[in-house]
Amino acid sequence: MCYGTERGCNKEFFDGFRTQEYFDIVHGRIKTEVEKMTNAEIVSCNFDEWVNYLVGKYEVHPIQVLETNIERTICDTKVRRENPFRGHPYERDFFEIDGVRVTFNIPFYGDPKVFDLQPSRRILLRFATHNFVSSDDDCGSFTLDFEYTKQELQEKGGEMSDYVNKQFENKFSGYKEMIGNVNAEVDSFNSGLKAFAIRVLEERKENADSFFTISKALQIPLTASKNASNTKPIQLKRVVRQPSAKPSVKPTIPEWCISDDDYENINNIISMCGTTMEKTARTYFVNTEEELRDHLLAALNTHYESATGETFRKIGKTDIHIEFENKAAFIGECKIWHGEGVFKGAIQQVLSYSTWRDIKVSVIIFNKENQSFPAIASKIKSWADSNTVSSPSLRSTSGNANTTVKI
């Protein structure tokens, strides 16, 4: 059985102000700001400018969940399971069993305060997160954690991944529904904010007009203090908010080789493209090595402007070549698996292309004919372990897709 863990949660969602209570507070802040304007200011101000200013300052930004950017991580943990004999003498209430925690990190845009609001339509469940990150300048994120014993997952066999994803979707659907309920009320509030700002400004201007009318009718001049200097008063102007100054940018120190982050990102793109090929193997099976490489290049070119194929480098032509400014290039060699001998040749081929700067290169293996993909991955890892000084990183996708060996 799967457990969505809520022990140690650092934030509860949708348990603060009711939405209407919060919107009343915002309306009150608008009224307070307008009431602080002097009679002279409200009579001479540009209404359109002030309406746009108030709407821009006080509108509430709804939550937009970035579902396509959800990330999943896993770590070892101790999973609590209730003791069926709890309550008996000398029996504990629960056992701690070796297990894993699967964490889904969910990014979002919008005002983090929206997560605190209680919509009028509610689901009577607890909505919590272990890790909530909010930022005014960047997207925020929150996590949902699930704990399983290792035995529970192993019993699922090949359906393990689908099982975990389904458990996440079942729980996440409740969060999405509550976010949708709050967003609907936020949108309604925002749509009426302009009319509210106009009404408040008109009421304040009407009070100011009444004051000037009475003053004129009574013919009472404004009397300055006898001790005041004979100077012309300064005309008041509305303060225009200026954006904060940009922080100074420190000059970057040139690197002789591409960064680990760039290298990892390139290999992640290749791996995800390989996963797509695996899921639609019938489509890609007829492709030649060059055509499969072109699919990878198409994906890489959505991230890097200089991703090319069949590019001359040192004494040969590379299958994939990404040039970085003031740095070495990323080099990738593509091969269809035809045995360990061809794989060794690909390694030598990459080494012949490399210059002294090219310390991060990749070999991409496509498997089209062999039933046992894990056996191929095992051979590659065994060869790499016995032919490299440091332990290399092996990245692979299950099934007949692609493998990237980083030497």
N, C-alpha and C positions, 0 to 999 in steps of 0.2 A: 504494500500500500504506500502511496506517495503522501508526504507531509509537506504542505506549504508552511515553512517555519515562520513564526511571528515572535519568537522569544528574542529579547534584546532589541526590539524595533525602536528606532530613534525618532520616528515621526508617525503621527496618525493623520490620515487624510479625512477631509469633509466633517470635522468635528468642532469647528470654530463658530464664527457668527453665521446666522442665517443670512441668505443672500440679500433679502430685503433690508435687514438690519444694517448690513455692510454698505449697501447702496445709499441708505439714508445718511450714514456717516459721511460718505463722499459728497452727497448733496449739501450737507451741512458745511463742509469745508469750502465748497464753491460759494455758498452764501456768505460765509465769513470773509472770504477774500474780496468779494464784491462790496460788501458793506464797509470795508476798510478804505475804500476809495473816497476821496473828498468830493464835495459837491462840484467843485470846478473840474475835477478829473472826469467824473461820470458824465457831465454835460458836454464836454469837449472831446471825449474819447471816440475812437472809430469802433463801432459795434462789431463789424465783421472781424476785425483783428482780434478783439477781445473774445469773441465767441470761439474763433479758431484756437486761440491760446488756451482757453478754459477746457475745451474738448480735448486738445492734445495733451494737456497736463493731467486730467482726471479720468480719461477713459481707461477701462480695465481691459487688458489684453488676455483673450481666452487662451486656454491650453491647447497646443498643437503637438500631439505625440508623433514622433518620427519613427514609425514602425519599421521602415526599411533599414534603419540603423541600429536596431536592437542587437546587442552583443550577448553571447553566452559564455560563461567561464565555469570551471569546476575545480574543487579542492577537497582534500581529505577532511573528515570531521568525525565526531562522535555523535551518533544519532540516538535520541532518547526513545525508548519504547516502553509502554506501560507493562508492569509485571502483572500477569493475570491472577497471581496469588497475593496481590497487595491487600493489606488489612489483616493478614495472618501474622502471628508473632514471628519476629525476626525476618520478616520479608520486606524488601525495599519496595518503594512505590513504582520505580522504573529501573530499567537497565540501560546502559550506554553501550552501543554496538558500533563496530567499525562501519563507516559509511562515507558518503560523499555529499557535498553541498553543490547544487547547480544554481548559479546566480545569473539572472537575466538583468542586464543594465539597459534601461529604457530612457533615451534622450527626449527632451521636449523643448518647445519654445513657448513663451508666454509669461504672464505674471505668476510667480510662485504662490502669491497670496490666494489665488483661485483654489488651490488645493485645500485651503483651510475652510472654505465656505460650505455651508450646508444647503443644498438645493431643496426645493419644495418636494420634488420627487426623489425618494431615497430607496436604496436597497439596504435592508436590515442585516448588514454584514460588517465586519471589521476590515478597514482598509489601512494597511500599514506598510512601512518600508524600513529596511535596515540602514539604508544609506541614501540620503536626500541631498542633492547638490543644486544650489540655485546661484545664478549670476546675472548681473544687470547687462553685461556686455556679450555673453556667450550663452549657448543653450544649456539648460539644466538637465538633470537626470535623476532617476530613482531606480531602486533595485527591487526585484522580487526573488526570494530565495526558496529553494525546495530541497528537502533532505530525504535521502534514500539509504537503506542499508545496501551493502554491496550484493548481498544475496538477492534482494528484491530486483535489482537491475539485471543481474546475470540471468535470472529466470525469464526475462523478456527476450533474450537472445537477439535476433536480428531486428526485432521491433523496438529495441531499447530507445533509440533516438526519437522515433515517432511517439512513443509512450510519454517521454519527458516533455516533448513539444506540446502534446495534447493536454497534459496536465497544466502547463503554463497558459495555453490559450483559454482553458476553462476558467482559470482564476483571473487572467488579465481581462477577459471579456467584462467582468463586473467593474473593474477599474475604468475601462473605456466607457461603459454605460453611465457611470457616475460623472465622469469628466464631460460627457455629452450633455447630461442634465444641467450641470453647472454652466457650461458654455452657452447653452440656450438662454439662460437667464442673464448671463453677462452680455450676450448680443442684444437682448431686448433693452437692457440698461443703456448700452452704448448708443443704440438707435434713437433713444429719447434724450440723450445728453445735450444735443444742440438746442433743442426746444427749451429744455430746462434752463440752460445758460442764458438764452435770449430773454426768457421770462424774468429771471433774477435781475438781469441788467436793466430791463425796462422798468421794473418795480423800483430799483434804486434811482434811476433817472427821474421817475415820476416824483419821488420824494424830494430830489434836488430841485426840480422845477417848482414845486410847491414852496420851497424855502425862498427861492429867488422872487417868486410872485409876491409873497407876503412882504419880503424886504422892500420890494419896489413900491408896493401899495402903501406901506407905512412911511416911506421916504426917510428911512433911517440909514444914514451913511455909516460905513465902517470907520471907526475912529482909531487911529494909530496911537501908540503910547507916546507921551511927551518926551520920554527919554530915548525913543527909537531914532536911529540915524536916518537921514533923508535919502534913502536908497530905494531903487526900483526892485521889487521882489522878483526872485528867479522863477521863471515859468516852469511848472512841474511837468515832467514827462514820465510816461510809463517805462518802467525798467524792462529792457529787453534782455532775456536770458541768453547769455553767450555760452556756446559749448566749451567745455573744459579744454585746456591746451593739451595737445598730444604729448605723451611722454617722449623724452629724447631716446633715439634709437642708437644703441651702441654698435659700432662697426663690427661686423663678423670677421673672425679670423679664417682665412682660406684653409680648406681641408684638401689634403692631397688625394683622398679617395672619397667615394660617395658615403653618406652617413648610414649608420645602422637602420635608422628609421626609414630612409628612402629604399634601402635594400629589402627590408622586411615588407614594406608596402608593395613593392613590385612583385615579390613572391606571393603575397596574399592575393593580389589580383590574378596571377597565373593560377593559383590554387582554386580560387572561386570559379574561374573560367573552366578549369578542368572538371569541377563538380557539375557544372552545367552540361558539359559534354557527356559526363557519366549518366546523368538523369535522362538525356535524350540521345542515347548511344546509337540508335538506329539512324538518326540524322547525320551523325559525324563519322560513322563507320566507313562510309564510302570515300571519305576525304583522304588525300595523300598527305605525306609529312609536311610538304610546303603549304598545303591548304589548311591543315590544322594549326600550323605556325601563324598563318595569316589571321585566324580567329583570335589567337592570343594577342597579336599586334593590334587588332581592332579594339580590343578591350584596353590595352595599355595606352593607346592613343587618346582615350577619353580622359586620361590622367596626366600624360606627359606629351609635350609637343614634339619631341624629337625621337620617338620610338620608330625605328626602321628595321627592315629585314634585308638580308644579303648585303651587308655593309662591310667594306674592306677595313680590316684592322690588323696592323702589323704585317703578317705574311699570309693572311687568308681572309675569308668572308664569314662573318658571324650571322647566325639565323636571326637573333634579336639583338638590337644595339640601341641603347638609350644614352645619349650624350648629356652630361651635366656640366654647367658652366664652372670653369676653374677646377674641375674635378675629373677623375677618371670616368670612363663609361661603364654602364652595366652591360655585361655580355651574357647572352643565353644561347645554348645550343640545343636544338630539338632533334630527337631520335625516336623512331618506333622500335620497340623492344624486339630484338632478334638474337638475344643471348648475351652472355657476359662479355664476350669478345667485342661486340659492337659497342657495348657500354664503355669498355676500356678505351676504345678508339675515340669515343666522344669526349672522354676526359682529356686525352692527349690533344685532341683537336682544340679544345677550349684553352689548354695551356699554351698552345702554339699561337693563339690569337692574342693572349694577354700581354700587356706591358707591365712595367714595374708598379704602376699605379692600380692596376686592375686586380685588387685583392678580394673582390666580392663578385663572383660569377656563379652561374647556375646551369645545370643540365636538366632539361625537361624530357621525360620519357613518356611516350604514348604507348599504351598496351591495347592491341586490337585482336590478338589471336590466342592469348593464353588464358585458360580458365582460372588458374590460381594466381590472382594478383598479389596476395600476401607473400607467396613464394618468391615473386619477383622482387618485392620490397625487401624481403629478407636477404636475398642475394646481393642487392645493391648496398644494404647497410653492412653486410659482412665484408664486402670488398672495401667499402669506405673505411671501416674500422681498422682494417689491416694495412691500408695504404695511405693513411693520413696521420700526422703527428698528433693533432688534437682531435677530439671526438667531433665529427661533423654533425650537422643538423639534418635530419631526414623528414621531409614533409610529403605526405601522400594522401590520396583520396581512395576510399575503398571501392572495389569493383574495377571495371576496365576503363580507367580514365588516365590521369597523368600523375607522374611523380616528379618532384623537384628535389635534387640532392645538392646541398650547399657545401662546397669544399673550402 
